[in-house]
């Protein structure tokens, strides 16, 4: 394996926030694990085998842009125009040396550029050629996103790079393949590339778009007005270009008799990771986190420990960061944190909730009650919707999540935010409801 100079590899750090004190008979330990990556030298840098950067190499990344070209993209015509402009803007943000391709998606997937089952290498000439090819994009046909993803996977895997990323733009429901086909495509692509998904307009299915991004460890959002696509695509591509380490996993080791209740990312968004565990040797499991640039994320880890006597203490879990290799080994990224348990009869110590844990428990509940409230509203359950969305307003207000509070106020009239008293609005713009649903998992970090 290559040796890495400290100057060009992002440095990872792990901080653990918890109340380690348990009452007699207490068995559940919660901790917030903050993972931070800083100081990566060359942006977009990583090598295929160990997924890290070696000096003298260009950006080690490949990206595929999947553009919806189904018939509905012509209604209104600004949609197709916005998509073409946005894709051109994204191509402009692709750095020299990065491999890239553009895919036109209908009920089948077509290579728009460069074609021939390959990727282009970005420079002034290929970027210009790609933008010329976009002019030929026209709308017609159905929607089968699984076929787009499988083509993207074939193209992205043809390059010997570490960072593989896709961008998916759709304006409609995935009507020309079964949900099982899409699910199978997502399972086939998971771990092979990451992807961001965007819905343009208001005729697409929120759970479909957020499900694609979730499965592929990317972001999802709504772009209600096609005019906003170019700015959004540019930002997405710039973020993708800033990723430097791929396939990072949160590795949790637990002692005998201890089990993991759940693991979830809680900032910048809520993402359930519990079911994505892969075993990593005796009593250890890896939870995928995708690609990293210079950034910080928070994870909520909950562990069940065996009962112990007062005064005893134990290590409940050890958290480290690794890059699993294909051969069963893993490259460690050096940072680790410890989750502890100490049994005490001091009631004040054992009953106080750590502020980080309390904050993110509330943020996770906020995401959940928004989903439940909107589902109840769609089902015509006014009382259920009012109760859930009222609780959401209360949580958003208490935690200082101003963005979510603002989105909620477009769906409900807030009578008393602190008490969670609201009335459902009689008329709600579809874009406002979809925006709230799409962004419901976005969280705010705890105020230090």
C-alpha positions as CSV (number, residue, x, y, z in Angstrom):
1,X,0.0,0.0,0.0
2,X,1.2,3.5,-0.8
3,X,2.6,5.8,1.9
4,X,0.8,9.0,2.3
5,X,2.3,12.3,3.3
6,X,0.3,14.1,5.9
7,X,-0.1,17.2,3.8
8,X,-2.5,15.9,1.2
9,X,-4.7,13.4,3.0
10,X,-7.7,14.7,4.9
11,X,-7.2,14.2,8.7
12,X,-10.2,12.6,10.4
13,X,-11.1,13.2,14.0
14,X,-13.8,11.6,16.2
15,X,-15.4,13.3,19.2
16,X,-17.9,11.4,21.5
17,X,-20.6,13.3,23.5
18,X,-22.6,11.2,26.0
19,X,-23.7,10.9,29.6
20,X,-21.8,7.7,30.6
21,X,-23.7,7.3,33.9
22,X,-26.3,4.6,34.2
23,X,-28.7,3.9,37.2
24,X,-28.7,0.5,38.8
25,X,-30.2,-2.0,36.2
26,X,-29.6,0.6,33.4
27,X,-28.7,-1.0,30.1
28,X,-29.0,1.6,27.3
29,X,-26.1,3.9,26.4
30,X,-26.5,6.7,23.8
31,X,-23.8,8.8,22.3
32,X,-23.4,11.4,19.6
33,X,-20.3,10.8,17.6
34,X,-19.0,13.8,15.6
35,X,-16.7,12.9,12.7
36,X,-14.7,15.7,11.1
37,X,-12.5,15.6,8.0
38,X,-10.1,18.6,7.5
39,X,-7.1,19.7,5.5
40,X,-7.4,17.5,2.4
41,X,-4.7,18.9,0.0
42,X,-5.6,18.3,-3.6
43,X,-9.4,18.5,-4.1
44,X,-11.0,15.4,-5.8
45,X,-8.0,13.4,-4.9
46,X,-7.9,9.7,-4.2
47,X,-6.3,6.5,-5.7
48,X,-8.1,3.4,-6.6
49,X,-6.5,0.8,-4.3
50,X,-6.4,2.6,-1.0
51,X,-8.8,5.4,-2.1
52,X,-6.4,8.2,-1.0
53,X,-4.4,10.7,-2.9
54,X,-0.8,10.2,-4.3
55,X,1.1,13.3,-5.2
56,X,1.4,14.1,-8.9
57,X,-1.9,12.6,-9.9
58,X,-4.8,14.5,-11.3
59,X,-8.3,14.6,-9.7
60,X,-9.3,10.9,-9.3
61,X,-13.0,11.1,-9.9
62,X,-15.7,10.2,-12.4
63,X,-19.2,11.7,-12.6
64,X,-22.3,10.8,-14.6
65,X,-25.1,13.2,-15.1
66,X,-28.5,11.6,-15.7
67,X,-31.1,14.0,-17.3
68,X,-34.8,13.1,-17.5
69,X,-35.8,13.4,-21.2
70,X,-39.3,11.9,-20.8
71,X,-42.2,13.4,-22.6
72,X,-43.4,15.4,-19.6
73,X,-40.2,17.4,-19.6
74,X,-41.8,19.5,-22.5
75,X,-44.6,20.7,-20.2
76,X,-43.8,23.5,-19.7
77,X,-41.0,23.8,-22.2
78,X,-38.9,25.7,-19.6
79,X,-38.3,22.4,-17.9
80,X,-36.2,20.8,-20.7
81,X,-34.5,24.2,-21.4
82,X,-33.7,24.5,-17.6
83,X,-32.4,20.9,-17.6
84,X,-30.1,21.5,-20.6
85,X,-28.8,24.8,-19.1
86,X,-28.3,23.1,-15.7
87,X,-26.4,20.2,-17.2
88,X,-24.2,22.7,-19.1
89,X,-23.5,24.6,-15.9
90,X,-22.6,21.3,-14.1
91,X,-20.2,20.4,-17.0
92,X,-18.5,23.7,-16.5
93,X,-17.9,22.8,-12.9
94,X,-16.2,19.5,-13.7
95,X,-12.5,19.9,-13.1
96,X,-9.8,19.2,-15.7
97,X,-8.8,15.5,-15.6
98,X,-12.1,14.2,-14.1
99,X,-13.9,11.5,-16.1
100,X,-17.5,12.3,-17.0
101,X,-20.6,11.3,-19.1
102,X,-24.1,12.6,-19.8
103,X,-27.0,10.2,-19.9
104,X,-30.4,10.9,-21.3
105,X,-33.1,9.1,-19.4
106,X,-36.5,7.9,-20.6
107,X,-38.0,4.4,-20.4
108,X,-34.5,3.5,-21.6
109,X,-31.1,5.1,-20.9
110,X,-29.1,6.6,-23.8
111,X,-25.5,7.9,-23.8
112,X,-25.7,11.6,-24.8
113,X,-21.9,12.2,-24.4
114,X,-19.3,10.9,-25.1
115,X,-21.0,7.6,-26.2
116,X,-19.4,4.3,-27.1
117,X,-19.7,2.9,-23.6
118,X,-16.9,5.2,-22.3
119,X,-16.3,8.3,-20.3
120,X,-14.7,11.6,-21.5
121,X,-11.8,13.2,-19.7
122,X,-12.7,16.8,-18.8
123,X,-10.8,19.7,-20.5
124,X,-11.9,22.8,-22.5
125,X,-12.5,20.7,-25.7
126,X,-14.6,17.9,-24.1
127,X,-16.6,20.3,-22.0
128,X,-17.5,22.2,-25.2
129,X,-18.3,19.0,-27.1
130,X,-20.6,17.8,-24.2
131,X,-22.5,21.2,-24.2
132,X,-22.9,20.9,-28.0
133,X,-24.3,17.4,-27.5
134,X,-26.9,18.7,-25.0
135,X,-28.5,20.8,-27.8
136,X,-29.8,17.5,-29.3
137,X,-31.7,16.6,-26.1
138,X,-35.4,16.5,-26.7
139,X,-38.3,15.2,-24.6
140,X,-40.2,12.0,-25.5
141,X,-40.9,8.6,-23.9
142,X,-41.4,7.3,-20.4
143,X,-39.5,7.1,-17.1
144,X,-37.4,4.1,-15.9
145,X,-34.8,5.4,-13.5
146,X,-33.3,2.0,-12.7
147,X,-32.1,1.8,-16.3
148,X,-30.4,5.2,-16.0
149,X,-28.6,4.1,-12.8
150,X,-27.4,0.8,-14.3
151,X,-25.9,2.6,-17.3
152,X,-24.3,5.1,-15.0
153,X,-22.8,2.2,-13.0
154,X,-21.4,0.6,-16.2
155,X,-19.8,3.9,-17.4
156,X,-18.5,4.9,-14.0
157,X,-16.9,1.5,-13.3
158,X,-15.0,1.7,-16.6
159,X,-12.7,4.3,-15.0
160,X,-9.9,3.3,-12.5
161,X,-10.8,6.1,-10.0
162,X,-11.7,6.3,-6.4
163,X,-14.6,8.8,-6.3
164,X,-17.6,7.8,-8.4
165,X,-20.6,10.1,-8.3
166,X,-23.9,10.5,-10.1
167,X,-26.5,13.3,-10.4
168,X,-30.1,12.3,-11.2
169,X,-32.7,14.8,-12.4
170,X,-36.3,13.7,-12.8
171,X,-39.6,15.5,-13.3
172,X,-42.0,12.6,-13.1
173,X,-42.9,9.3,-11.4
174,X,-41.0,6.2,-12.2
175,X,-43.9,4.7,-14.2
176,X,-42.2,2.5,-16.8
177,X,-40.6,0.0,-14.5
178,X,-41.8,-1.8,-11.3
179,X,-40.8,-0.5,-7.9
180,X,-38.9,-3.9,-7.5
181,X,-36.8,-3.1,-10.6
182,X,-35.8,0.3,-9.2
183,X,-35.0,-1.3,-5.8
184,X,-32.9,-4.0,-7.5
185,X,-31.0,-1.3,-9.5
186,X,-30.4,0.7,-6.3
187,X,-29.1,-2.4,-4.5
188,X,-26.8,-3.2,-7.4
189,X,-25.4,0.3,-7.4
190,X,-25.1,0.9,-3.7
191,X,-21.5,1.0,-2.6
192,X,-20.3,1.4,-6.2
193,X,-21.1,5.1,-6.6
194,X,-22.8,7.9,-4.6
195,X,-25.6,10.0,-6.2
196,X,-27.5,13.1,-5.6
197,X,-31.2,13.2,-6.8
198,X,-33.3,16.2,-7.7
199,X,-37.0,16.5,-8.5
200,X,-37.9,19.4,-10.8
201,X,-41.5,20.8,-10.9
202,X,-44.2,19.0,-8.8
203,X,-45.2,15.9,-10.7
204,X,-42.6,13.5,-9.2
205,X,-42.8,11.3,-6.2
206,X,-40.9,12.6,-3.1
207,X,-40.3,9.1,-1.6
208,X,-38.9,7.9,-4.9
209,X,-36.4,10.7,-5.2
210,X,-35.4,10.7,-1.5
211,X,-35.1,6.9,-1.6
212,X,-32.7,7.1,-4.5
213,X,-30.4,9.6,-2.7
214,X,-30.7,7.7,0.6
215,X,-29.7,4.3,-1.0
216,X,-26.7,5.9,-2.8
217,X,-25.6,8.1,0.2
218,X,-26.2,11.4,-1.6
219,X,-28.5,14.4,-1.1
220,X,-32.0,15.0,-2.4
221,X,-34.0,18.2,-3.0
222,X,-36.8,19.8,-4.9
223,X,-36.2,22.5,-7.5
224,X,-39.8,23.6,-7.9
225,X,-38.9,26.3,-10.5
226,X,-36.7,25.1,-13.4
227,X,-35.0,28.5,-13.4
228,X,-33.2,27.4,-10.2
229,X,-31.7,24.3,-11.7
230,X,-28.4,25.8,-13.0
231,X,-27.4,27.2,-9.6
232,X,-28.3,23.9,-7.9
233,X,-26.4,21.7,-10.4
234,X,-23.3,23.9,-10.2
235,X,-23.3,23.6,-6.4
236,X,-23.9,19.8,-6.5
237,X,-21.0,19.4,-8.9
238,X,-18.7,21.6,-6.9
239,X,-19.5,19.6,-3.8
240,X,-18.8,16.3,-5.7
241,X,-15.5,17.8,-6.9
242,X,-14.5,18.5,-3.3
243,X,-14.8,14.9,-2.2
244,X,-11.4,13.4,-1.5
245,X,-11.9,10.0,0.3
246,X,-14.4,7.4,-0.9
247,X,-16.1,4.5,0.8
248,X,-15.5,5.6,4.4
249,X,-17.2,3.3,7.0
250,X,-17.9,3.9,10.7
251,X,-16.6,0.8,12.4
252,X,-18.2,-0.1,15.7
253,X,-16.6,-2.7,18.0
254,X,-18.6,-3.9,21.0
255,X,-17.5,-6.2,23.8
256,X,-19.2,-9.6,24.6
257,X,-22.8,-9.3,25.8
258,X,-23.2,-5.8,24.2
259,X,-25.4,-5.2,21.2
260,X,-26.0,-2.2,18.9
261,X,-29.6,-0.9,19.1
262,X,-29.2,1.6,16.3
263,X,-26.8,3.8,14.3
264,X,-28.1,6.8,12.4
265,X,-26.6,9.9,10.9
266,X,-28.3,12.9,12.5
267,X,-26.5,15.9,10.9
268,X,-26.6,17.4,8.3
269,X,-29.6,15.1,7.7
270,X,-31.2,12.1,9.4
271,X,-30.2,8.9,7.7
272,X,-30.9,5.4,9.2
273,X,-27.8,3.2,8.9
274,X,-28.7,0.4,11.3
275,X,-29.7,-2.1,8.6
276,X,-26.7,-1.3,6.4
277,X,-24.2,-3.0,8.7
278,X,-21.6,-5.4,7.2
279,X,-19.8,-7.7,9.6
280,X,-16.1,-6.8,10.0
281,X,-14.6,-9.5,12.1
282,X,-15.4,-10.6,15.7
283,X,-17.9,-8.2,17.4
284,X,-17.2,-5.4,14.8
285,X,-19.5,-4.0,12.1
286,X,-19.1,-1.4,9.4
287,X,-21.7,1.3,8.6
288,X,-21.3,3.1,5.2
289,X,-20.9,6.9,5.2
290,X,-20.0,7.4,1.5
291,X,-17.4,10.0,0.3
292,X,-15.9,12.8,2.3
293,X,-14.4,16.2,1.5
294,X,-13.7,18.9,4.2
295,X,-16.8,18.5,6.4
296,X,-18.3,17.4,9.7
297,X,-21.2,15.0,10.4
298,X,-22.9,13.7,13.5
299,X,-24.0,10.1,14.2
300,X,-26.2,8.8,17.0
301,X,-25.1,5.4,18.3
302,X,-27.2,3.5,20.8
303,X,-25.8,0.5,22.6
304,X,-27.4,-2.1,24.9
305,X,-25.0,-3.3,27.6
306,X,-25.3,-6.2,30.0
307,X,-26.4,-5.4,33.6
308,X,-23.7,-4.6,36.1
309,X,-23.2,-3.7,39.7
310,X,-23.0,-0.1,41.0
311,X,-19.5,1.3,40.7
312,X,-18.6,-0.9,37.8
313,X,-17.6,0.7,34.5
314,X,-17.0,-0.7,31.0
315,X,-16.2,0.2,27.5
316,X,-19.6,0.0,25.7
317,X,-18.3,0.6,22.1
318,X,-15.2,1.6,20.3
319,X,-15.8,3.8,17.2
320,X,-13.2,4.1,14.4
321,X,-13.1,5.1,10.8
322,X,-11.9,2.7,8.1
323,X,-11.9,2.2,4.3
324,X,-12.9,-1.5,3.8
325,X,-10.8,-3.0,1.0
326,X,-12.1,-5.7,-1.4
327,X,-10.0,-8.5,0.2
328,X,-11.6,-8.3,3.6
329,X,-8.9,-6.0,5.1
330,X,-9.4,-2.3,5.9
331,X,-7.3,0.8,5.9
332,X,-7.7,2.6,9.1
333,X,-8.0,6.4,9.1
334,X,-6.4,6.8,12.5
335,X,-9.3,8.5,14.5
336,X,-11.2,6.7,17.2
337,X,-13.6,7.4,20.0
338,X,-14.8,5.5,23.0
339,X,-18.4,5.1,24.4
340,X,-18.4,4.3,28.1
341,X,-20.8,3.0,30.7
342,X,-20.5,3.7,34.5
343,X,-23.1,2.4,36.9
344,X,-23.9,4.9,39.8
345,X,-26.5,5.5,42.5
346,X,-26.1,9.2,42.0
347,X,-29.6,10.0,40.7
348,X,-28.6,13.4,39.3
349,X,-25.7,11.9,37.3
350,X,-27.7,9.0,35.9
351,X,-30.8,10.8,34.9
352,X,-29.3,13.9,33.2
353,X,-29.5,13.7,29.4
354,X,-26.5,14.8,27.4
355,X,-27.5,18.0,25.5
356,X,-26.2,16.7,22.2
357,X,-28.1,13.4,22.6
358,X,-31.3,15.3,23.6
359,X,-31.0,17.7,20.7
360,X,-30.6,15.0,18.0
361,X,-33.2,12.8,19.5
362,X,-35.6,15.8,18.9
363,X,-34.3,16.3,15.4
364,X,-34.9,12.7,14.5
365,X,-38.4,12.9,15.9
366,X,-39.0,16.1,14.0
367,X,-38.2,14.4,10.7
368,X,-40.5,11.5,11.7
369,X,-43.5,13.6,12.7
370,X,-43.3,15.7,9.5
371,X,-43.5,12.5,7.4
372,X,-46.3,11.1,9.6
373,X,-48.2,14.4,9.5
374,X,-48.0,14.8,5.7
375,X,-49.0,11.1,5.2
376,X,-52.0,11.7,7.5
377,X,-52.9,14.9,5.6
378,X,-52.9,13.0,2.3
379,X,-55.0,10.3,3.8
380,X,-57.6,12.9,4.9
381,X,-56.9,12.4,8.6
382,X,-57.2,16.0,9.8
383,X,-56.8,15.3,13.5
384,X,-53.8,13.1,13.0
385,X,-52.1,15.5,10.7
386,X,-52.8,18.5,13.0
387,X,-51.3,16.6,16.0
388,X,-48.2,15.4,14.2
389,X,-47.5,18.7,12.4
390,X,-48.2,20.6,15.7
391,X,-45.5,18.5,17.4
392,X,-43.2,19.2,14.4
393,X,-43.7,23.0,14.9
394,X,-43.0,22.6,18.6
395,X,-39.7,20.6,18.0
396,X,-38.5,23.0,15.2
397,X,-39.1,26.0,17.5
398,X,-37.4,24.5,20.5
399,X,-34.3,23.3,18.6
400,X,-33.9,26.5,16.6
401,X,-34.5,24.8,13.3
402,X,-35.6,28.0,11.5
403,X,-35.5,26.6,8.0
404,X,-37.9,23.7,8.9
405,X,-40.1,26.1,10.9
406,X,-40.5,28.3,7.9
407,X,-41.4,25.4,5.6
408,X,-44.0,24.2,8.2
409,X,-45.6,27.6,8.3
410,X,-46.6,27.2,4.6
411,X,-48.6,24.1,5.5
412,X,-50.0,25.0,8.9
413,X,-51.1,28.2,10.6
414,X,-49.1,28.4,13.8
415,X,-51.2,29.5,16.8
416,X,-48.6,28.8,19.5
417,X,-45.2,27.4,18.4
418,X,-44.0,26.6,21.9
419,X,-47.2,24.6,22.7
420,X,-47.3,23.1,19.2
421,X,-50.8,24.5,18.6
422,X,-51.5,24.7,14.8
423,X,-54.4,24.7,12.3
424,X,-54.0,23.0,8.9
425,X,-54.2,25.5,6.1
426,X,-57.2,24.9,3.8
427,X,-55.1,25.6,0.7
428,X,-51.5,24.5,0.4
429,X,-49.4,25.0,-2.8
430,X,-48.2,21.5,-3.9
431,X,-44.6,22.8,-4.2
432,X,-44.7,23.9,-0.5
433,X,-45.9,20.6,0.7
434,X,-43.3,18.7,-1.4
435,X,-40.5,21.0,-0.3
436,X,-41.4,20.3,3.4
437,X,-41.5,16.5,2.8
438,X,-38.2,16.5,0.8
439,X,-36.3,18.6,3.3
440,X,-37.9,17.1,6.4
441,X,-34.7,15.2,7.3
442,X,-32.5,18.3,7.3
443,X,-31.3,19.0,10.8
444,X,-29.6,21.8,12.7
445,X,-26.5,21.2,14.7
446,X,-26.5,21.6,18.5
447,X,-25.5,25.1,19.6
448,X,-22.1,24.7,21.3
